[in-house]
Amino acid sequence: MALLAKIWGARRLLEEGVGWRIGDGTAVNIWNDAWLPRPGRNGRVHYQIINIRYSKVSDVTKRESVTWKQDAICLLFGEEQLKRILMIPLVSSEPHDALI
């Protein structure tokens, strides 16, 4: 019975989905992974056309200055998603992305 309760509890977490904490951005797919804050719609990006030049979060960050490439983000996403992306802090001390 305890196992069933644990499985039932885990079901809710799976329904809500897991998301990514951004480190270097190399493990997180922009188009398929849940990486946006305030995960409405599971935190995934909604798009009309995928630009294959950009596939990872690291493709829209400047690691040397630990900032977002705002020009690229403006081209790829709508204004609401742009605001959500720019809210994500980038820090040089977190080298790896992590599922949370």
Contact map, one row per residue, 1 for C-alpha under 8 A:
1111100000000000000000000000000000000000000000000000000000000000000000000000000000000000000000000000
1111110000000000000000000000000000000000000000000000000000000000000000000000000000000000000000000000
1111111000000000000000000000000000000000000000000000000000000000000000000000000000000000000000000000
1111111100000000000000000000000000000000000000000000000000000000000000000000000000000000000000000000
1111111110000000000000000000000000000000000000000000000000000000000000000000000000000000000000000000
0111111111000000000000000000000000000000000000000000000000000000000000000000000000000000000000000000
0011111111100000000000000000000000000000000000000000000000000000000000000000000000000000000000000000
0001111111110000000000000000000000000000000000000000000000000000000000000000000000000000000000000000
0000111111111000000000000000000000000000000000000000000000000000000000000000000000000000000000000000
0000011111111100000000000000000000000000000000000000000000000000000000000000000000000000000000000000
0000001111111110000000000000000000000000000000000000000000000000000000000000000000000000000000000000
0000000111111111000000000000000000000000000000000000000000000000000000000000000000000000000000000000
0000000011111111110000000000000000000000000000000000000000000000000000000000000000000000000000000000
0000000001111111110000000000000000000000000000000000000000000000000000000000000000000000000000000000
0000000000111111100000000000000000000000000000000000000000000000000000000000000000000000000000000000
0000000000011111110000000000000000000000010000000000000000000000000000000000000000000000000000000000
0000000000001111111000000000000000000000010000000000000000000000000000000000000000000000000000000000
0000000000001101111100000000000001000000010000000000000000000000000000000000000000000000000000000011
0000000000000000111110000000000011110010011000000000000000000000000000000000000000000000000000000011
0000000000000000011111000001000011110000000000000000000000000000000000000000000000000000000000001111
0000000000000000001111100000000000100000000000000000000000000000000000000000000000000000000000001111
0000000000000000000111111001000000100000000000000000000000000000000000000000000000000001010000011100
0000000000000000000011111000000000000000000000000000000000000000000000000000000000000000011101111100
0000000000000000000001111110000000000000000000000000000001000010000000000000000000000000000101111000
0000000000000000000001111111000000000000000000000000000111101000000000000000000000000000000000011000
0000000000000000000000011111100000000000000000000000000111000000000000000000000000000000000000011000
0000000000000000000000011111100000000000000000000000000110000000000000000000000000000000000000011000
0000000000000000000101001111110010100000000000000000000111000000000000000000000000000000000000001000
0000000000000000000000000111111110000000000000000000001110000000000000000000000000000000000000000000
0000000000000000000000000001111110100000000010000000011110000000000000000000000000000000000000000000
0000000000000000000000000000111110000000000111100100001000000000000000000000000000000000000000000000
0000000000000000000000000000111111000000000110000000000000000000000000000000000000000000000000000000
0000000000000000001100000001111111100000001110000000000000000000000000000000000000000000000000000000
0000000000000000011100000000000111110010011110000000000000000000000000000000000000000000000000000000
0000000000000000001111000001010011111010001100000000000000000000000000000000000000000000000000000000
0000000000000000001100000000000001111110001110000000000000000000000000000000000000011001000000000000
0000000000000000000000000000000000111110001000000000000000000000000000000000000000011011000000000000
0000000000000000000000000000000000011111001000000000000000000000000000000000000000010000000000000000
0000000000000000001000000000000001111111111100000000000000000000000000000000000000000000000000000000
0000000000000000000000000000000000000111111100000000000000000000000000000000000000000000000000000000
0000000000000000000000000000000000000011111100000000000000000000000000000000000000000000000000000000
0000000000000001111000000000000001000011111100000000000000000000000000000000000000000000000000000000
0000000000000000001000000000000011111111111110000000000000000000000000000000000000000000000000000000
0000000000000000000000000000001111110011111111000000000000000000000000000000000000000000000000000000
0000000000000000000000000000011111010000001111100000000000000000000000000000000010000000000000000000
0000000000000000000000000000001000000000000111110000000000000000000000000000000000000000000000000000
0000000000000000000000000000001000000000000011111100000000000000000000000000100000000000000000000000
0000000000000000000000000000000000000000000001111100000000000000000000000000000000000000000000000000
0000000000000000000000000000000000000000000000111110000000000000000000000000000000000000000000000000
0000000000000000000000000000001000000000000000111111000000000000000000000001000000000000000000000000
0000000000000000000000000000000000000000000000001111111000000000000000000001000000000000000000000000
0000000000000000000000000000000000000000000000000111111000000000000000000000000000000000000000000000
0000000000000000000000000000000000000000000000000011111000000000000000000000000000000000000000000000
0000000000000000000000000000010000000000000000000011111110110000000000000000000000000000000000000000
0000000000000000000000000000111000000000000000000011111110100000000000000000000000000000000000000000
0000000000000000000000001111110000000000000000000000011111110000000000000000000000000000000000000000
0000000000000000000000001111110000000000000000000000011111111000000000000000000000000000000000000000
0000000000000000000000011101000000000000000000000000000111111110000000000000000000000000000000000000
0000000000000000000000001000000000000000000000000000011111111000000000000000000000000000000000000000
0000000000000000000000000000000000000000000000000000010111111100000111011000000000000000000000000000
0000000000000000000000001000000000000000000000000000000011111110011110000000000000000000000000000000
0000000000000000000000000000000000000000000000000000000001011111111110000000000000000000000000000000
0000000000000000000000010000000000000000000000000000000001001111111000000000000000000000000100000000
0000000000000000000000000000000000000000000000000000000000000111110000000000000000000000000000000000
0000000000000000000000000000000000000000000000000000000000000111111000000000000000000000000000000000
0000000000000000000000000000000000000000000000000000000000001111111100000000000000000000011100000000
0000000000000000000000000000000000000000000000000000000000001110111110000000000000000000010000000000
0000000000000000000000000000000000000000000000000000000000011100011111001000000000000100010000000000
0000000000000000000000000000000000000000000000000000000000011100001111111000000000000000000000000000
0000000000000000000000000000000000000000000000000000000000010000000111111100000000000000000000000000
0000000000000000000000000000000000000000000000000000000000000000000011111110000000000000000000000000
0000000000000000000000000000000000000000000000000000000000010000000011111111000000000000000000000000
0000000000000000000000000000000000000000000000000000000000010000000111111111100001000000000000000000
0000000000000000000000000000000000000000000000000000000000000000000001111111111001000000000000000000
0000000000000000000000000000000000000000000000000000000000000000000000111111100000000000000000000000
0000000000000000000000000000000000000000000000000110000000000000000000011111110000000000000000000000
0000000000000000000000000000000000000000000000100000000000000000000000001111111011000000000000000000
0000000000000000000000000000000000000000000000000000000000000000000000000101111111000000000000000000
0000000000000000000000000000000000000000000000000000000000000000000000000100111111100000000000000000
0000000000000000000000000000000000000000000000000000000000000000000000000000011111110000000000000000
0000000000000000000000000000000000000000000010000000000000000000000000000000111111111000000000000000
0000000000000000000000000000000000000000000000000000000000000000000000001100111111111100000000000000
0000000000000000000000000000000000000000000000000000000000000000000000000000001111111110000000000000
0000000000000000000000000000000000011100000000000000000000000000000000000000000111111111000000000000
0000000000000000000000000000000000011000000000000000000000000000000000000000000011111111000000000000
0000000000000000000000000000000000000000000000000000000000000000000100000000000001111111100000000000
0000000000000000000000000000000000001000000000000000000000000000000000000000000000111111100000000000
0000000000000000000001000000000000011000000000000000000000000000000000000000000000011111110000000000
0000000000000000000000000000000000000000000000000000000000000000000000000000000000000111111000000000
0000000000000000000001100000000000000000000000000000000000000000011100000000000000000001111100000000
0000000000000000000000100000000000000000000000000000000000000000010000000000000000000000111111000000
0000000000000000000000110000000000000000000000000000000000000010010000000000000000000000011111100000
0000000000000000000000000000000000000000000000000000000000000000000000000000000000000000001111100000
0000000000000000000000110000000000000000000000000000000000000000000000000000000000000000001111111000
0000000000000000000000110000000000000000000000000000000000000000000000000000000000000000000111111000
0000000000000000000001111110000000000000000000000000000000000000000000000000000000000000000001111100
0000000000000000000111111111000000000000000000000000000000000000000000000000000000000000000001111110
0000000000000000000111100000000000000000000000000000000000000000000000000000000000000000000000011111
0000000000000000011110000000000000000000000000000000000000000000000000000000000000000000000000001111
0000000000000000011110000000000000000000000000000000000000000000000000000000000000000000000000000111
